[in-house]
Amino acid sequence: MSQPPADSRCQRWPLGLALLLVACPGPSKPPNNPASMQEFFFAGDPRVCSVDRWCWENPMPQGNDLLAIWARGPRQICAVGRDGTALHYSGNAWRREPTSVHRDLHGVWAPPSKTRGGAEEFLAVGARGTLLHFRDGRWQWRDAGTSEDLYAISGRGRRSFYVAGAKGTLRHCGEAGCVPVKVPTRATLRALDGGGVALWIGGDGVVLRQAAVGAPLTLVATLKTAINALRPRDKGGVWAAGRDGSLHPRLERERRDD
């Protein structure tokens, strides 16, 4: 589709019944400063637009499926999804930050900040080994050391976090890179919680636990369903939720669903 002529009216093209894209003329040359460019395009405008002013009109603010969201605070929220979509919220409006990838992003996480309202920072994982780091105002590619699809990310900070995915893929990552972690299963791993002392992992029919960094992984449970999300309990064990409405509120020792 060619660029619409620059006149005083927005150009609209209906695409099917549910999708409508709008191209509104903008300046012939956008600002050189990325931050000022975001303000110019998004301040006061609820729509998500590209740099060349292609904007989502319906649905709002955009129409790609979103698969994960993380809040680092009320003014630092990131949602990721299909085709490399990454939306950021800074307290006033959502904006789309270009990731330069066209792969589905399945998980997003932010390293804890020592200062309230610190610089915006997120990490995201996705298809074919995608690991992206948002820092200094832009998304950058990082090497996860795998080409398998990645579904989950969690950790204690940018110097110690984990990514997990297909075929039992688990990597322990830091600022120097990612190294493989031995996993006693080839099941797809879909959920992580590594913010505490222990690392909890959920996947297709399994729940795993690592007591501390470097310790061996132990199998906590084998189940008949896939685990898509989990959360450690204050008094030990983990809550786990999965497919087909399954909810496992107290997984803490070895269990098998035969």
Backbone as CSV, one residue per row, in Angstrom:
resi,resn,N_x,N_y,N_z,CA_x,CA_y,CA_z,C_x,C_y,C_z
1,MET,0.848,-1.182,0.000,0.000,0.000,0.000,0.886,1.235,0.000
2,SER,0.652,2.160,-0.913,1.501,3.333,-1.039,1.193,4.346,0.048
3,GLN,2.137,5.254,0.290,1.951,6.306,1.266,0.884,7.281,0.771
4,PRO,-0.090,7.631,1.582,-1.139,8.542,1.153,-0.597,9.941,0.940
5,PRO,-1.263,10.743,0.131,-0.812,12.115,-0.092,-0.912,12.927,1.180
6,ALA,-0.010,13.889,1.343,0.005,14.737,2.528,-0.920,15.923,2.302
7,ASP,-2.142,15.843,2.852,-3.039,16.981,2.792,-3.671,17.171,4.154
8,SER,-4.714,17.936,4.242,-5.287,18.295,5.530,-6.190,17.225,6.093
9,ARG,-6.448,16.133,5.348,-7.361,15.104,5.816,-6.617,13.789,6.040
10,CYS,-7.077,13.008,7.032,-6.550,11.661,7.234,-7.084,10.769,6.140
11,GLN,-6.266,9.826,5.694,-6.689,8.865,4.685,-7.059,7.564,5.381
12,ARG,-8.226,6.980,5.049,-8.712,5.774,5.716,-8.942,4.672,4.696
13,TRP,-8.476,3.468,5.091,-8.717,2.294,4.260,-9.314,1.199,5.131
14,PRO,-10.569,0.791,4.949,-11.124,-0.315,5.742,-10.514,-1.624,5.300
15,LEU,-10.097,-2.424,6.263,-9.531,-3.745,5.985,-10.423,-4.763,6.671
16,GLY,-11.390,-5.348,5.944,-12.338,-6.275,6.526,-13.324,-5.526,7.399
17,LEU,-13.925,-6.241,8.356,-14.947,-5.642,9.199,-14.396,-5.091,10.495
18,ALA,-13.258,-5.667,10.962,-12.813,-5.326,12.313,-11.586,-4.438,12.348
19,LEU,-10.950,-4.204,11.210,-9.678,-3.519,11.206,-9.754,-2.290,10.336
20,LEU,-9.277,-1.185,10.848,-9.234,0.040,10.064,-7.940,0.748,10.385
21,LEU,-7.114,0.972,9.377,-5.869,1.699,9.552,-6.045,3.114,9.041
22,VAL,-5.416,4.042,9.705,-5.511,5.443,9.310,-4.109,5.979,9.136
23,ALA,-3.884,6.699,8.051,-2.613,7.378,7.829,-2.883,8.872,7.810
24,CYS,-2.293,9.580,8.755,-2.462,11.020,8.824,-1.147,11.675,8.463
25,PRO,-1.176,12.726,7.670,0.072,13.362,7.258,0.813,13.942,8.443
26,GLY,2.106,13.798,8.434,2.936,14.348,9.498,3.997,15.234,8.894
27,PRO,4.991,15.601,9.670,6.050,16.444,9.143,6.862,15.682,8.116
28,SER,7.454,16.416,7.182,8.233,15.762,6.131,9.473,15.097,6.690
29,LYS,9.967,15.591,7.823,11.147,15.013,8.447,10.921,14.934,9.948
30,PRO,10.873,13.704,10.538,10.633,13.603,11.979,11.827,14.114,12.763
31,PRO,11.618,14.459,14.037,12.732,14.933,14.861,13.812,13.880,14.973
32,ASN,15.065,14.330,15.146,16.188,13.406,15.253,16.252,12.741,16.615
33,ASN,15.774,13.398,17.650,15.811,12.860,19.002,14.690,11.842,19.177
34,PRO,14.996,10.546,19.455,13.938,9.542,19.591,12.907,9.906,20.633
35,ALA,13.323,10.488,21.775,12.370,10.833,22.820,11.393,11.894,22.335
36,SER,11.917,12.925,21.655,11.023,13.970,21.170,10.121,13.440,20.070
37,MET,10.613,12.450,19.292,9.786,11.861,18.248,8.605,11.124,18.863
38,GLN,8.824,10.411,19.976,7.726,9.722,20.645,6.707,10.725,21.157
39,GLU,7.166,11.810,21.755,6.248,12.822,22.261,5.433,13.423,21.121
40,PHE,6.087,13.698,20.021,5.400,14.325,18.890,4.285,13.429,18.374
41,PHE,4.550,12.130,18.308,3.567,11.228,17.715,2.518,10.741,18.695
42,PHE,2.816,10.709,19.989,1.907,10.028,20.894,1.276,10.898,21.976
43,ALA,1.840,12.054,22.262,1.288,12.888,23.324,-0.143,13.296,22.975
44,GLY,-1.075,12.937,23.855,-2.462,13.310,23.650,-3.196,12.507,22.604
45,ASP,-2.558,11.483,22.030,-3.181,10.667,20.988,-3.272,9.240,21.504
46,PRO,-4.478,8.689,21.717,-4.600,7.345,22.270,-4.229,6.254,21.283
47,ARG,-4.107,6.593,20.008,-3.790,5.579,19.011,-2.310,5.217,19.042
48,VAL,-1.998,3.987,18.602,-0.616,3.571,18.420,-0.264,3.765,16.952
49,CYS,0.808,4.507,16.705,1.192,4.862,15.338,2.637,4.464,15.080
50,SER,2.953,4.241,13.823,4.331,4.020,13.421,4.987,5.377,13.190
51,VAL,6.311,5.359,12.989,7.036,6.603,12.790,6.533,7.350,11.557
52,ASP,6.122,6.611,10.504,5.632,7.277,9.292,4.127,7.554,9.344
53,ARG,3.555,7.474,10.586,2.190,7.921,10.861,1.096,6.996,10.355
54,TRP,1.355,5.683,10.304,0.276,4.713,10.125,-0.251,4.389,11.506
55,CYS,-1.551,4.611,11.727,-2.131,4.508,13.060,-3.261,3.486,13.080
56,TRP,-3.349,2.765,14.220,-4.493,1.893,14.449,-5.710,2.750,14.781
57,GLU,-6.813,2.504,14.073,-8.061,3.187,14.344,-9.071,2.269,15.025
58,ASN,-9.092,1.002,14.623,-10.001,0.030,15.211,-9.384,-1.351,15.059
59,PRO,-9.160,-2.095,16.141,-9.430,-1.727,17.546,-8.389,-0.753,18.097
60,MET,-8.712,-0.181,19.236,-7.827,0.784,19.880,-7.183,0.150,21.120
61,PRO,-5.944,0.417,21.480,-5.058,1.311,20.755,-4.337,0.643,19.592
62,GLN,-4.400,-0.706,19.493,-3.816,-1.434,18.373,-4.436,-2.822,18.350
63,GLY,-4.175,-3.611,17.281,-4.918,-4.851,17.110,-4.143,-6.143,17.160
64,ASN,-2.821,-6.105,17.330,-2.062,-7.344,17.448,-2.329,-7.994,18.805
65,ASP,-2.401,-9.333,18.826,-2.595,-10.049,20.090,-1.463,-9.725,21.055
66,LEU,-1.808,-9.466,22.306,-0.823,-9.249,23.360,-0.770,-10.493,24.240
67,LEU,0.439,-10.969,24.517,0.621,-12.263,25.173,1.171,-12.174,26.588
68,ALA,1.733,-11.031,26.962,2.308,-10.905,28.306,2.403,-9.434,28.672
69,ILE,2.387,-9.163,29.985,2.490,-7.792,30.476,3.247,-7.788,31.791
70,TRP,3.998,-6.711,32.048,4.735,-6.572,33.296,4.708,-5.109,33.713
71,ALA,4.498,-4.873,34.996,4.498,-3.519,35.531,5.671,-3.359,36.486
72,ARG,6.519,-2.405,36.193,7.635,-2.078,37.084,7.229,-0.983,38.064
73,GLY,6.085,-0.400,37.822,5.526,0.664,38.639,4.354,1.267,37.893
74,PRO,3.644,2.218,38.502,2.458,2.788,37.858,2.769,3.548,36.578
75,ARG,4.015,3.941,36.378,4.394,4.683,35.181,5.390,3.930,34.308
76,GLN,5.584,2.657,34.586,6.459,1.826,33.761,5.806,0.472,33.554
77,ILE,5.051,0.338,32.480,4.337,-0.891,32.153,4.666,-1.259,30.715
78,CYS,4.865,-2.538,30.471,5.168,-3.005,29.120,4.327,-4.233,28.801
79,ALA,3.718,-4.241,27.627,2.964,-5.393,27.123,3.570,-5.802,25.786
80,VAL,3.715,-7.117,25.568,4.317,-7.616,24.324,3.407,-8.658,23.689
81,GLY,3.615,-8.911,22.386,2.752,-9.868,21.715,3.190,-10.224,20.320
82,ARG,2.207,-10.456,19.463,2.454,-10.968,18.119,3.291,-10.005,17.272
83,ASP,4.079,-10.600,16.386,4.811,-9.852,15.365,5.724,-8.782,15.959
84,GLY,6.324,-9.084,17.092,7.275,-8.146,17.684,6.656,-6.934,18.330
85,THR,5.366,-6.997,18.656,4.688,-5.852,19.259,5.182,-5.603,20.684
86,ALA,5.513,-4.359,20.989,5.878,-3.951,22.345,5.237,-2.599,22.623
87,LEU,4.316,-2.565,23.588,3.640,-1.335,23.980,4.124,-0.901,25.358
88,HIS,4.378,0.387,25.502,4.864,0.941,26.761,3.872,1.982,27.268
89,TYR,3.682,1.983,28.588,2.807,2.963,29.222,3.623,3.756,30.246
90,SER,3.542,5.083,30.161,4.346,5.933,31.031,3.498,6.773,31.974
91,GLY,2.215,6.430,32.105,1.347,7.151,33.009,0.285,7.986,32.329
92,ASN,0.481,8.310,31.055,-0.473,9.142,30.318,-1.076,8.435,29.115
93,ALA,-0.262,7.708,28.365,-0.746,7.064,27.144,0.162,5.883,26.801
94,TRP,-0.391,4.966,26.013,0.394,3.856,25.489,1.144,4.324,24.248
95,ARG,2.350,3.817,24.091,3.109,4.089,22.872,3.709,2.771,22.386
96,ARG,3.956,2.677,21.110,4.584,1.475,20.561,6.054,1.753,20.320
97,GLU,6.909,0.912,20.917,8.350,1.026,20.728,8.798,-0.018,19.711
98,PRO,9.451,0.376,18.617,9.887,-0.597,17.608,10.903,-1.573,18.172
99,THR,10.695,-2.863,17.908,11.629,-3.894,18.365,12.552,-4.387,17.257
100,SER,12.230,-4.063,16.010,13.019,-4.497,14.843,12.970,-6.002,14.622
101,VAL,12.016,-6.700,15.249,11.825,-8.117,14.983,10.360,-8.347,14.623
102,HIS,10.115,-9.370,13.812,8.752,-9.744,13.439,8.479,-11.165,13.927
103,ARG,8.827,-11.399,15.175,8.580,-12.685,15.819,7.661,-12.459,17.020
104,ASP,6.846,-13.466,17.322,5.963,-13.344,18.474,6.780,-13.247,19.761
105,LEU,6.384,-12.323,20.622,7.011,-12.165,21.932,6.070,-12.736,22.982
106,HIS,6.538,-13.753,23.718,5.678,-14.501,24.633,5.788,-14.072,26.089
107,GLY,6.888,-13.440,26.469,7.093,-13.097,27.872,7.830,-11.787,28.032
108,VAL,7.563,-11.075,29.119,8.259,-9.822,29.413,8.458,-9.728,30.920
109,TRP,9.541,-9.089,31.321,9.900,-8.977,32.739,10.804,-7.767,32.895
110,ALA,10.827,-7.188,34.084,11.692,-6.041,34.359,12.564,-6.331,35.563
111,PRO,13.861,-6.090,35.476,14.711,-6.249,36.665,14.325,-5.222,37.710
112,PRO,14.350,-5.591,38.983,13.973,-4.642,40.037,14.853,-3.402,40.015
113,SER,14.239,-2.267,40.300,14.967,-1.005,40.341,15.251,-0.626,41.789
114,LYS,16.478,-0.178,42.079,16.846,0.223,43.433,16.297,1.603,43.784
115,THR,15.927,2.364,42.761,15.409,3.710,42.989,14.011,3.821,42.411
116,ARG,13.124,4.484,43.120,11.762,4.688,42.651,11.783,5.578,41.401
117,GLY,11.102,5.118,40.364,11.047,5.902,39.134,12.354,5.898,38.367
118,GLY,13.143,4.810,38.474,14.398,4.712,37.748,14.173,4.618,36.251
119,ALA,15.249,4.527,35.510,15.165,4.475,34.055,14.353,3.265,33.602
120,GLU,13.583,3.457,32.544,12.727,2.385,32.024,13.593,1.240,31.486
121,GLU,13.283,0.019,31.932,14.068,-1.148,31.508,13.193,-2.392,31.530
122,PHE,13.222,-3.160,30.431,12.472,-4.403,30.329,13.284,-5.409,29.529
123,LEU,12.983,-6.698,29.734,13.516,-7.778,28.903,12.342,-8.606,28.397
124,ALA,12.422,-9.055,27.147,11.334,-9.829,26.544,11.898,-11.035,25.812
125,VAL,11.119,-12.133,25.775,11.527,-13.349,25.067,10.439,-13.745,24.080
126,GLY,10.859,-14.530,23.065,9.879,-14.922,22.072,10.354,-16.038,21.165
127,ALA,9.755,-16.099,20.004,9.973,-17.195,19.064,11.422,-17.241,18.588
128,ARG,11.877,-18.471,18.307,13.196,-18.740,17.731,14.339,-18.112,18.520
129,GLY,14.268,-18.242,19.828,15.372,-17.799,20.666,15.476,-16.301,20.858
130,THR,14.404,-15.577,20.621,14.450,-14.126,20.737,14.596,-13.687,22.198
131,LEU,15.578,-12.840,22.442,15.776,-12.197,23.736,16.091,-10.733,23.463
132,LEU,15.210,-9.842,23.927,15.353,-8.414,23.689,15.491,-7.674,25.012
133,HIS,16.262,-6.589,24.990,16.510,-5.784,26.187,16.178,-4.335,25.871
134,PHE,15.201,-3.777,26.609,14.871,-2.359,26.442,15.628,-1.558,27.479
135,ARG,16.536,-0.721,26.990,17.387,0.083,27.868,17.866,1.290,27.076
136,ASP,18.034,2.412,27.733,18.472,3.641,27.070,17.526,4.040,25.939
137,GLY,16.227,3.763,26.137,15.222,4.233,25.204,15.013,3.413,23.956
138,ARG,15.583,2.187,23.875,15.371,1.379,22.674,15.538,-0.103,22.987
139,TRP,14.881,-0.928,22.163,15.006,-2.378,22.268,16.258,-2.835,21.527
140,GLN,17.030,-3.698,22.171,18.247,-4.230,21.576,18.247,-5.756,21.670
141,TRP,18.813,-6.392,20.645,18.899,-7.853,20.595,19.980,-8.342,21.542
142,ARG,19.691,-9.450,22.257,20.686,-10.139,23.060,20.714,-11.601,22.661
143,ASP,21.862,-12.234,22.812,22.032,-13.630,22.428,21.621,-14.533,23.586
144,ALA,20.551,-15.308,23.379,20.087,-16.235,24.411,20.781,-17.583,24.323
145,GLY,21.564,-17.799,23.289,22.285,-19.057,23.158,21.423,-20.220,22.726
146,THR,20.279,-19.937,22.103,19.385,-21.002,21.636,18.538,-20.482,20.489
147,SER,18.059,-21.394,19.648,17.116,-21.036,18.586,15.720,-21.590,18.877
148,GLU,15.537,-22.200,20.055,14.222,-22.722,20.429,13.293,-21.568,20.826
149,ASP,11.994,-21.787,20.656,11.025,-20.790,21.100,11.135,-20.601,22.611
150,LEU,11.117,-19.347,23.042,11.187,-19.015,24.465,9.845,-18.452,24.912
151,TYR,9.376,-18.895,26.092,8.044,-18.528,26.559,8.031,-17.761,27.884
152,ALA,9.111,-17.818,28.652,9.069,-17.227,29.992,10.414,-16.631,30.354
153,ILE,10.365,-15.605,31.225,11.581,-14.949,31.711,11.321,-14.433,33.119
154,SER,12.304,-14.600,34.004,12.183,-14.122,35.380,13.559,-14.182,36.035
155,GLY,13.741,-13.418,37.116,15.016,-13.464,37.817,15.097,-12.474,38.950
156,ARG,16.322,-12.279,39.430,16.559,-11.380,40.546,17.021,-10.005,40.088
157,GLY,17.580,-9.911,38.896,18.089,-8.651,38.380,18.750,-8.888,37.034
158,ARG,19.239,-7.829,36.411,19.826,-7.973,35.080,21.085,-8.840,35.091
159,ARG,21.695,-9.022,36.271,22.892,-9.850,36.361,22.578,-11.318,36.619
160,SER,21.319,-11.634,36.903,20.936,-13.020,37.175,19.451,-13.211,36.881
161,PHE,19.158,-13.752,35.686,17.784,-14.064,35.324,17.765,-15.301,34.435
162,TYR,16.575,-15.866,34.256,16.416,-17.102,33.505,15.440,-16.904,32.353
163,VAL,15.678,-17.644,31.272,14.715,-17.729,30.170,14.437,-19.200,29.928
164,ALA,13.194,-19.523,29.550,12.798,-20.927,29.387,11.906,-21.067,28.168
165,GLY,11.901,-22.287,27.594,11.092,-22.485,26.404,10.961,-23.925,25.969
166,ALA,10.890,-24.129,24.667,10.590,-25.425,24.069,11.707,-26.442,24.332
167,LYS,11.299,-27.726,24.343,12.219,-28.859,24.463,13.094,-28.781,25.715
168,GLY,12.501,-28.319,26.826,13.249,-28.252,28.074,14.346,-27.211,28.100
169,THR,14.247,-26.185,27.265,15.285,-25.158,27.196,15.240,-24.265,28.426
170,LEU,16.385,-24.129,29.101,16.521,-23.230,30.234,17.915,-22.617,30.187
171,ARG,17.973,-21.290,30.268,19.245,-20.572,30.255,19.310,-19.632,31.447
172,HIS,20.484,-19.592,32.084,20.752,-18.619,33.145,21.560,-17.491,32.515
173,CYS,21.041,-16.274,32.607,21.621,-15.144,31.883,22.095,-14.052,32.831
174,GLY,23.051,-13.301,32.346,23.551,-12.130,33.043,24.060,-11.143,32.028
175,GLU,24.759,-10.134,32.477,25.251,-9.123,31.555,26.294,-9.680,30.595
176,ALA,26.952,-10.796,30.964,27.974,-11.385,30.096,27.400,-12.368,29.082
177,GLY,26.117,-12.742,29.215,25.519,-13.696,28.289,24.683,-14.730,29.002
178,CYS,24.333,-15.792,28.273,23.471,-16.852,28.809,24.169,-18.201,28.717
179,VAL,23.984,-19.031,29.742,24.576,-20.370,29.759,23.463,-21.387,29.989
180,PRO,23.575,-22.587,29.405,22.524,-23.601,29.580,22.486,-24.161,30.984
181,VAL,21.275,-24.502,31.425,21.056,-25.161,32.709,20.498,-26.549,32.424
182,LYS,21.052,-27.572,33.061,20.607,-28.942,32.846,19.214,-29.139,33.419
183,VAL,18.304,-29.648,32.587,16.902,-29.817,32.974,16.524,-31.291,32.816
184,PRO,15.872,-31.895,33.806,15.528,-33.324,33.733,14.250,-33.610,32.945
185,THR,14.014,-32.859,31.891,12.824,-33.085,31.063,13.029,-32.432,29.709
186,ARG,12.303,-32.954,28.712,12.289,-32.318,27.389,10.963,-31.616,27.148
187,ALA,10.159,-31.485,28.179,8.872,-30.815,28.043,9.073,-29.324,27.794
188,THR,8.132,-28.704,27.100,8.162,-27.262,26.905,7.929,-26.570,28.243
189,LEU,8.772,-25.603,28.561,8.690,-24.849,29.813,8.018,-23.510,29.515
190,ARG,6.923,-23.215,30.245,6.087,-22.067,29.909,5.983,-21.007,31.000
191,ALA,6.425,-21.286,32.205,6.258,-20.341,33.311,7.487,-20.371,34.208
192,LEU,7.869,-19.193,34.704,9.032,-19.060,35.578,8.720,-18.097,36.711
193,ASP,9.285,-18.353,37.864,9.357,-17.360,38.928,10.703,-17.512,39.612
194,GLY,11.575,-16.554,39.362,12.921,-16.621,39.914,13.284,-15.425,40.748
195,GLY,12.280,-14.734,41.282,12.550,-13.531,42.040,12.986,-13.764,43.473
196,GLY,12.782,-14.979,43.977,13.175,-15.282,45.347,14.432,-16.124,45.389
197,VAL,14.635,-16.800,46.519,15.810,-17.665,46.646,15.701,-18.843,45.696
198,ALA,14.511,-19.455,45.633,14.299,-20.619,44.772,13.778,-20.198,43.400
199,LEU,14.069,-21.021,42.400,13.531,-20.852,41.056,12.450,-21.895,40.837
200,TRP,11.257,-21.466,40.444,10.150,-22.361,40.141,9.888,-22.331,38.646
201,ILE,9.631,-23.516,38.074,9.419,-23.635,36.631,8.190,-24.491,36.378
202,GLY,7.306,-24.033,35.511,6.143,-24.813,35.102,6.166,-25.055,33.607
203,GLY,5.656,-26.202,33.196,5.665,-26.522,31.779,4.595,-27.529,31.419
204,ASP,4.786,-28.195,30.297,3.814,-29.177,29.825,3.878,-30.428,30.697
205,GLY,3.012,-30.465,31.718,2.924,-31.626,32.585,3.951,-31.695,33.693
206,VAL,4.710,-30.626,33.934,5.754,-30.688,34.961,5.813,-29.394,35.761
207,VAL,6.263,-29.532,37.020,6.664,-28.400,37.849,8.027,-28.744,38.430
208,LEU,8.995,-27.835,38.273,10.359,-28.054,38.712,10.766,-26.969,39.706
209,ARG,11.777,-27.285,40.527,12.275,-26.319,41.510,13.791,-26.405,41.590
210,GLN,14.414,-25.233,41.671,15.844,-25.130,41.928,16.020,-24.365,43.230
211,ALA,16.623,-24.965,44.225,16.696,-24.374,45.556,17.528,-23.100,45.588
212,ALA,18.567,-23.014,44.741,19.432,-21.840,44.694,20.194,-21.869,43.375
213,VAL,20.764,-20.736,42.997,21.536,-20.668,41.756,22.648,-21.706,41.779
214,GLY,22.715,-22.536,40.733,23.732,-23.571,40.642,23.327,-24.912,41.207
215,ALA,22.251,-24.946,41.985,21.779,-26.216,42.541,21.064,-27.017,41.459
216,PRO,21.001,-28.346,41.582,20.296,-29.147,40.580,18.791,-28.898,40.625
217,LEU,18.147,-29.038,39.486,16.696,-28.922,39.408,16.052,-30.213,39.893
218,THR,14.992,-30.088,40.674,14.265,-31.265,41.136,12.844,-31.225,40.584
219,LEU,12.313,-32.404,40.308,10.956,-32.528,39.806,9.988,-32.515,40.974
220,VAL,9.135,-31.491,41.045,8.164,-31.363,42.135,6.881,-32.109,41.812
221,ALA,6.440,-32.047,40.551,5.170,-32.678,40.189,5.149,-33.035,38.713
222,THR,4.494,-34.139,38.410,4.128,-34.477,37.032,2.614,-34.467,36.965
223,LEU,2.092,-33.738,35.999,0.658,-33.492,35.919,0.127,-33.889,34.547
224,LYS,-1.187,-33.917,34.440,-1.810,-34.276,33.172,-2.058,-33.069,32.276
225,THR,-1.721,-31.898,32.746,-1.995,-30.687,31.992,-0.769,-29.792,31.976
226,ALA,-0.764,-28.829,31.068,0.339,-27.874,30.979,0.141,-26.757,31.999
227,ILE,1.236,-26.334,32.614,1.220,-25.218,33.550,1.633,-23.958,32.793
228,ASN,0.760,-22.938,32.837,1.020,-21.694,32.116,1.454,-20.547,33.016
229,ALA,1.190,-20.663,34.324,1.563,-19.604,35.253,1.739,-20.190,36.641
230,LEU,2.659,-19.620,37.406,2.844,-20.068,38.787,3.336,-18.921,39.656
231,ARG,3.109,-19.087,40.962,3.499,-18.058,41.923,3.857,-18.726,43.241
232,PRO,5.052,-18.470,43.790,5.433,-19.081,45.069,4.514,-18.642,46.198
233,ARG,4.275,-19.553,47.139,3.484,-19.262,48.332,4.410,-18.758,49.437
234,ASP,3.874,-17.898,50.304,4.681,-17.313,51.366,5.248,-18.373,52.308
235,LYS,4.497,-19.435,52.541,4.918,-20.463,53.491,5.519,-21.690,52.809
236,GLY,5.999,-21.508,51.590,6.599,-22.618,50.869,5.669,-23.192,49.828
237,GLY,6.245,-23.862,48.857,5.449,-24.410,47.778,5.092,-23.356,46.749
238,VAL,4.195,-23.727,45.857,3.871,-22.846,44.747,2.413,-23.023,44.334
239,TRP,1.784,-21.935,43.898,0.485,-21.991,43.240,0.736,-22.131,41.752
240,ALA,-0.044,-22.973,41.085,0.143,-23.167,39.653,-1.212,-23.217,38.945
241,ALA,-1.277,-22.603,37.771,-2.501,-22.599,36.966,-2.170,-23.074,35.564
242,GLY,-3.108,-23.834,34.974,-2.805,-24.411,33.672,-3.992,-24.514,32.752
243,ARG,-3.833,-25.335,31.742,-4.870,-25.518,30.731,-6.087,-26.232,31.300
244,ASP,-7.181,-26.107,30.553,-8.432,-26.794,30.903,-8.932,-26.414,32.291
245,GLY,-8.633,-25.188,32.715,-9.122,-24.711,34.006,-8.432,-25.298,35.210
246,SER,-7.302,-25.928,35.024,-6.632,-26.584,36.152,-5.978,-25.565,37.076
247,LEU,-6.121,-25.793,38.385,-5.520,-24.954,39.406,-4.922,-25.852,40.475
248,HIS,-3.650,-25.644,40.754,-2.935,-26.470,41.723,-2.415,-25.547,42.823
249,PRO,-3.122,-25.475,43.964,-2.812,-24.453,44.961,-1.659,-24.758,45.894
250,ARG,-1.242,-26.018,46.021,-0.224,-26.317,47.023,0.772,-27.361,46.532
251,LEU,1.523,-27.017,45.524,2.568,-27.919,45.052,3.839,-27.610,45.833
252,GLU,4.301,-28.556,46.614,5.503,-28.305,47.406,6.379,-29.538,47.567
253,ARG,5.867,-30.702,47.243,6.683,-31.911,47.315,6.336,-32.784,46.110
254,GLU,7.082,-33.828,45.906,6.883,-34.632,44.699,5.461,-35.176,44.611
255,ARG,4.849,-34.987,43.445,3.483,-35.437,43.216,3.365,-35.928,41.780
256,ARG,2.581,-36.960,41.603,2.336,-37.489,40.262,0.848,-37.702,40.057
257,ASP,0.341,-37.180,38.921,-1.035,-37.424,38.519,-1.045,-38.566,37.526
258,ASP,-1.421,-39.758,37.969,-1.396,-40.939,37.094,-2.697,-41.075,36.315
